[in-house]
Amino acid sequence: MSTPLKSPAVGAPTAARDDEVSAVVREVIEDVRAHGDEAVRRYSEKFDRWSPDSFRLGPEQIEELVASVPPEVVDDLRTVQANVRDFARRQRDTLQDLEVETQPGVFLGQKHLPIAAAGAYVPGGRYPLTASAHMTVVTAKVAGVERVTACTPPLRGRIPAATVAALHLAGADEILLLGGVQAVAAMAVGTGSIRRVDLIAGPGNAYVAEAKRQLFGEVGIDLFAGPTEILVVADDAADPFVVAVDLLSQAEHGPDSPAVLITTSAELARAVLAHVDELLPGMPTNDMAGPAWRDHGEVHVVEDLDAAYALADSYASEHVQILTRNPRQALDRMRHYGALFLGEGTCVSYGDKVIGTNHVLPTRGAARYTGGLWVGKYLRTVTYQEVTDPAASARLGELCGRAARVELFEGHARSGDVRAAKYGGAHLPWAPATVG
């Protein structure tokens, strides 16, 4: 049982709203599919008031933009990307090619092959989200993706120099100043000037997320994502001020971002609510964090940590922060989350911006069946097989014939029969008399 001290003021997005987004996205995708660059330019002008001679930035333009970024910012970008690159490389090292001889003369193997071309969508709009450049482009390059096309929208009608610098330093092969559904559609279907890719990764607003959903199958995607989420599990040892700050740190992502506290201490819950009320009015991003907390904030008091972990698992939240006496206990007790952040020294913002793990994570309960973006998402695990022993091929041929005929697949059976006859002397009653 849990006692809610704060419940969300509104529920999930209405079906009518979802239908509206879906219809707009479908129209844009089909227009881009039919009219290519002309449609892309039209929508960019309509939604972003951005219609340059070319959406693609040239080498000299990129160099000028990188040079315009303060040196300290460039140094920080390099440091953060080094963190992301190091962890991605260590992840890649866990994925080993394999070849085994399962029986004499029968070899089975697997290889991890990178996709040929990836699209990296880096949102902009209100804020330059340089961190998404690290997560999408650096990770793809570590996987071995040959061509990474990056799209990011203009920032209030201007080129976001810091984001461009981040994309360039991360290793993007093409950088396009293009955002929204039109960017996702162009990368997915290809236009006269924009080459199609095999997989699109990166966060975005509801329209971008819906575009990826509608195009999935025609192009690969990283995952289905919605508004950023944070869930904090805390006991009576937690600092209520830290809890309040951390909840609001994620609420500022947008007015639809859920921020949830589950605690064993009613006293802590009341203190957190008081701190949030004090902090919100002076927050520079209150226009986002305020509605998010009002409409999607929750505080639950539960009996003990067993109940806290169980309730937290039911949310399958994107970010789960553990502020308890023994935070590592959650590694054994929880199973549904996008990423865990253990202890007061580890905030969700570290994962978002600097620590090295990937911040593209599942939301809206998707953590029940998928993890987040990682180097393996850009790899295809393929298999191969080889039978070099004639006797082994004959045995497999006989087995294949019997197994296929159970399923009434006579053609499959005959492929096995041929090997059984050629390598083991079996009779082929169905073969023409002219066949030796």
C-alpha positions in Angstrom: 0.0 0.0 0.0 1.1 3.6 -0.7 -0.2 6.9 0.6 -0.1 9.6 -2.1 0.8 13.0 -0.7 0.8 14.4 -4.2 -1.0 13.0 -7.3 -0.7 14.2 -10.9 -3.2 16.9 -11.8 -3.8 15.5 -15.3 -3.6 12.1 -16.8 -1.8 10.8 -19.8 -2.1 12.7 -23.2 -5.6 12.3 -24.6 -6.4 10.0 -27.5 -7.5 13.1 -29.4 -4.1 14.8 -28.9 -2.3 11.6 -30.0 -4.5 11.4 -33.1 -3.8 15.0 -34.0 0.0 14.4 -33.7 -0.2 11.2 -35.7 -2.2 12.9 -38.5 0.2 15.8 -38.8 3.2 13.5 -38.9 1.7 11.2 -41.5 1.0 14.2 -43.8 4.5 15.5 -43.5 6.1 12.1 -44.1 4.0 11.4 -47.2 4.7 14.9 -48.5 8.5 14.4 -48.1 8.2 11.0 -49.7 6.4 12.5 -52.7 8.1 15.8 -53.1 11.6 15.4 -51.5 13.7 18.5 -51.0 10.9 20.8 -52.0 8.7 19.5 -49.1 11.5 19.5 -46.7 12.3 23.1 -47.4 8.6 24.1 -47.2 8.1 22.5 -43.7 11.4 23.9 -42.4 10.3 27.4 -43.4 6.8 26.7 -41.9 7.9 25.2 -38.5 11.4 26.7 -38.0 11.4 29.8 -40.3 14.6 28.4 -41.7 15.2 28.0 -45.5 18.9 28.5 -46.3 20.5 27.7 -49.7 21.6 24.4 -48.3 20.7 22.6 -45.1 24.1 20.9 -45.1 27.0 22.7 -43.5 30.2 22.8 -45.4 33.7 22.2 -44.0 34.7 25.8 -43.9 31.4 26.8 -42.2 31.8 24.1 -39.6 35.4 25.3 -38.9 34.2 28.8 -38.4 31.4 27.7 -36.1 33.7 25.6 -34.0 36.1 28.4 -33.7 33.4 30.7 -32.5 32.7 28.5 -29.5 34.6 29.4 -26.3 37.7 27.2 -25.8 36.5 26.1 -22.4 33.3 24.8 -23.9 35.2 22.9 -26.6 37.5 21.4 -23.9 34.4 20.3 -22.0 32.9 18.8 -25.1 36.0 16.8 -25.7 36.1 15.6 -22.1 32.5 14.5 -22.1 32.9 12.8 -25.4 35.9 11.0 -24.2 33.8 9.6 -21.3 31.1 8.5 -23.6 33.6 7.0 -26.1 35.4 5.1 -23.4 32.3 3.4 -22.0 31.0 2.6 -25.5 34.3 1.0 -26.4 34.2 -1.1 -23.2 30.6 -2.1 -24.2 31.8 -3.0 -27.7 34.6 -5.2 -26.2 32.0 -7.4 -24.5 30.5 -8.3 -28.0 32.8 -11.0 -29.3 32.6 -12.8 -32.7 32.1 -16.5 -32.2 32.8 -19.7 -34.1 32.3 -23.1 -32.7 32.5 -26.7 -34.0 29.2 -28.1 -32.6 30.0 -31.5 -34.0 32.8 -32.9 -36.2 32.8 -30.9 -39.4 29.9 -28.6 -38.5 30.9 -25.0 -37.8 28.5 -22.3 -36.5 29.5 -18.7 -36.0 28.3 -15.1 -35.4 29.7 -11.7 -36.3 28.7 -8.3 -35.1 28.6 -6.0 -38.1 27.9 -2.3 -38.0 25.1 -0.8 -40.0 26.3 1.2 -43.0 24.6 4.6 -42.3 22.9 6.1 -39.3 21.0 9.3 -38.7 21.5 11.2 -35.5 18.7 13.5 -34.5 19.8 16.2 -32.0 16.9 18.3 -30.7 17.2 22.0 -30.4 14.3 24.5 -30.4 14.6 26.2 -27.0 18.0 24.9 -25.8 21.2 23.6 -27.6 21.3 20.0 -26.5 24.9 19.2 -27.1 24.8 16.0 -25.0 22.6 14.3 -27.5 25.4 14.7 -30.1 27.7 12.7 -27.9 25.2 10.0 -27.2 24.2 9.4 -30.8 27.2 10.2 -32.9 30.1 9.0 -30.7 28.4 5.8 -30.0 27.7 5.1 -33.6 31.3 5.8 -34.6 32.6 3.4 -31.9 30.3 0.8 -33.3 32.0 1.3 -36.7 29.2 3.0 -38.6 30.7 4.4 -41.8 28.4 7.3 -42.4 26.6 9.3 -39.7 24.2 12.1 -40.9 23.3 14.5 -38.1 20.3 16.7 -38.1 19.7 19.5 -35.6 17.2 22.4 -35.9 18.2 26.1 -35.8 18.1 27.7 -32.3 15.5 30.6 -32.4 16.4 31.2 -36.1 20.2 31.0 -35.6 22.8 28.2 -36.0 23.5 26.6 -32.7 27.3 26.8 -32.8 27.9 24.7 -29.7 25.8 21.8 -31.0 27.5 22.0 -34.4 30.9 21.8 -32.6 29.7 18.8 -30.6 28.5 17.0 -33.7 31.8 17.8 -35.5 34.0 16.7 -32.6 31.9 13.5 -32.2 32.7 12.5 -35.8 29.5 13.3 -37.7 30.2 12.9 -41.5 27.3 15.2 -42.5 25.7 18.0 -40.4 22.4 19.4 -41.5 20.6 22.4 -39.9 17.2 20.7 -40.1 14.7 19.7 -37.5 11.4 18.2 -36.8 9.4 15.5 -38.7 10.9 16.8 -42.0 14.4 15.9 -40.8 13.4 12.4 -39.7 11.5 11.8 -42.9 14.3 13.0 -45.1 16.8 10.7 -43.4 14.4 7.8 -43.5 13.2 7.9 -47.1 16.0 10.0 -48.8 15.6 13.1 -51.0 17.5 14.6 -53.9 20.1 16.1 -51.6 19.8 14.0 -48.4 20.9 10.3 -48.5 18.7 7.8 -46.7 20.1 6.1 -43.6 19.5 2.6 -42.1 18.8 3.6 -38.5 17.7 6.9 -36.8 18.6 7.5 -33.2 18.1 10.4 -30.8 15.4 12.0 -28.7 12.9 14.6 -29.8 9.4 16.1 -29.1 6.1 14.2 -29.6 6.2 14.8 -33.3 9.7 13.5 -33.8 8.9 10.5 -31.7 5.8 9.8 -33.7 7.7 10.2 -37.0 10.2 7.5 -35.8 7.3 5.3 -34.8 5.5 5.6 -38.2 8.8 5.1 -40.2 10.0 2.1 -38.1 10.3 -0.9 -40.4 11.3 1.3 -43.4 14.2 2.4 -41.2 15.5 1.2 -37.9 15.1 3.3 -34.8 16.8 3.3 -31.4 13.6 3.0 -29.3 10.2 4.6 -28.8 10.6 7.5 -26.5 8.4 10.1 -24.8 8.9 12.9 -22.3 11.8 12.6 -19.9 11.0 10.9 -16.5 12.6 10.7 -13.1 11.6 8.5 -10.2 13.4 8.8 -6.8 13.4 6.1 -4.2 14.3 7.5 -0.8 14.4 6.4 2.8 14.6 8.6 6.0 18.3 9.0 5.5 17.9 11.0 2.3 18.4 14.8 2.2 15.0 16.3 1.3 16.7 19.4 -0.3 18.7 17.1 -2.6 15.6 15.1 -3.5 13.7 18.3 -4.4 16.5 19.7 -6.5 16.9 16.4 -8.4 13.2 16.0 -9.1 13.1 19.5 -10.6 16.2 19.0 -12.6 14.3 16.6 -14.8 11.0 18.4 -14.7 12.6 21.3 -16.6 12.9 19.1 -19.7 9.3 19.9 -20.5 5.7 20.4 -19.2 4.9 16.7 -19.8 7.9 15.3 -17.8 6.8 13.1 -14.8 8.7 13.5 -11.5 7.9 10.9 -8.9 9.1 10.4 -5.3 8.6 7.1 -3.5 9.7 7.2 0.1 9.4 5.3 3.3 9.3 8.5 5.3 6.3 10.8 5.5 8.5 13.4 7.2 10.9 13.4 4.2 8.0 13.6 1.8 6.5 16.7 3.4 10.0 18.3 3.6 10.5 17.6 -0.2 7.1 19.2 -1.0 8.0 22.3 1.0 11.4 22.6 -0.7 9.9 22.2 -4.2 7.4 25.0 -3.4 10.3 27.2 -2.4 12.5 26.4 -5.3 10.1 26.5 -8.2 9.2 30.2 -8.3 12.8 31.3 -8.7 13.8 28.6 -11.2 14.8 30.1 -14.6 13.1 27.1 -16.3 9.9 27.4 -14.2 7.9 27.7 -17.4 8.7 24.0 -18.0 9.3 22.6 -14.5 6.3 24.3 -13.0 3.6 22.7 -15.2 5.5 19.4 -15.2 5.4 19.3 -11.4 1.9 20.5 -11.2 0.5 18.1 -13.7 2.8 15.1 -13.5 4.5 15.3 -10.1 3.8 12.5 -7.6 4.8 11.7 -4.0 4.0 8.3 -2.5 4.7 7.2 1.1 5.1 3.4 1.4 5.5 1.0 4.3 9.1 -0.2 3.7 11.8 -0.5 1.0 10.3 -3.7 -0.3 7.1 -1.8 -1.1 9.2 1.1 -2.5 11.1 -1.1 -5.0 7.9 -2.9 -6.0 6.0 0.3 -6.7 9.1 1.8 -8.5 9.2 -1.3 -10.8 5.6 -0.8 -11.7 6.4 2.6 -13.2 9.4 1.2 -15.3 10.7 4.7 -15.3 13.4 6.1 -17.5 15.6 7.4 -14.7 15.5 5.8 -11.2 17.6 7.5 -8.5 18.2 5.6 -5.3 18.7 7.8 -2.3 18.8 5.2 0.6 21.3 4.0 3.1 22.3 1.0 0.9 21.7 2.2 -2.7 23.3 -0.8 -4.3 20.6 -3.0 -2.9 18.5 -1.8 -5.8 20.7 -3.6 -8.3 19.3 -6.9 -6.9 15.8 -5.7 -6.0 14.8 -3.8 -9.1 14.4 -4.9 -12.7 12.4 -2.3 -14.7 14.2 0.9 -15.3 16.1 2.7 -18.1 19.0 3.6 -15.9 19.8 3.4 -12.2 21.6 6.2 -10.3 22.9 4.9 -7.0 23.5 7.2 -4.0 23.5 10.9 -3.3 26.8 11.3 -5.2 25.2 10.2 -8.4 22.5 12.5 -9.9 20.5 11.9 -13.1 22.0 15.0 -14.6 25.4 13.3 -14.6 23.9 10.6 -16.9 22.2 13.2 -19.0 25.3 15.3 -19.6 28.7 14.1 -18.6 29.4 10.7 -16.9 29.6 8.5 -20.1 26.6 6.2 -20.1 24.0 6.9 -22.8 21.1 9.2 -22.0 18.8 8.0 -24.8 16.6 5.8 -22.6 13.1 4.1 -22.7 10.1 6.0 -21.4 6.4 5.4 -20.9 7.0 1.9 -19.4 9.1 0.7 -22.3 11.8 -0.2 -19.8 9.8 -3.4 -19.2 11.1 -4.7 -22.6 14.0 -2.7 -23.7 17.1 -0.9 -22.5 18.4 2.4 -23.9 20.7 3.3 -26.8 24.1 1.7 -26.7 26.9 0.6 -29.0 25.1 -2.7 -29.7 22.1 -0.8 -31.2 24.3 0.1 -34.2 25.5 -3.5 -34.7 23.7 -6.4 -36.4 24.5 -9.8 -35.0 24.6 -12.1 -38.0 25.3 -15.8 -38.1 27.0 -18.1 -40.6 27.4 -21.9 -40.9 29.6 -24.3 -42.7 29.6 -28.1 -42.9 33.0 -29.5 -44.1 32.6 -33.2 -43.1 30.6 -35.2 -45.8 29.4 -37.7 -43.2 28.0 -34.8 -41.0 26.2 -33.3 -44.0 24.7 -36.7 -44.8 23.4 -37.1 -41.2 22.0 -33.5 -41.2 20.4 -34.2 -44.6 18.5 -37.2 -43.2 17.4 -35.3 -40.1 16.4 -32.3 -42.3 14.3 -34.5 -44.5 12.3 -36.0 -41.6 11.9 -32.6 -39.8 10.8 -30.8 -43.0 8.2 -33.4 -43.9 6.6 -33.2 -40.5 5.8 -29.5 -41.5 4.9 -30.6 -45.1 7.8 -28.6 -46.6 8.8 -31.1 -49.3 11.2 -28.7 -51.0 13.2 -28.3 -47.8 13.2 -32.0 -47.3 14.6 -32.6 -50.8 17.5 -30.2 -50.2 18.4 -32.4 -47.2 17.8 -35.6 -49.2 20.3 -34.5 -51.9 23.1 -34.2 -49.3 22.1 -37.5 -47.7 22.3 -39.2 -51.1 25.4 -37.5 -52.3 27.5 -37.8 -49.1 25.9 -40.9 -47.5 24.5 -43.0 -50.4 20.8 -42.6 -49.5 18.2 -43.4 -52.1 16.3 -40.5 -53.8 12.9 -42.0 -54.7 11.6 -38.7 -55.9 14.5 -37.9 -58.3 14.2 -38.3 -62.1 15.8 -41.4 -63.5 18.3 -39.2 -65.5 19.8 -38.0 -62.2 22.9 -40.1 -61.4 
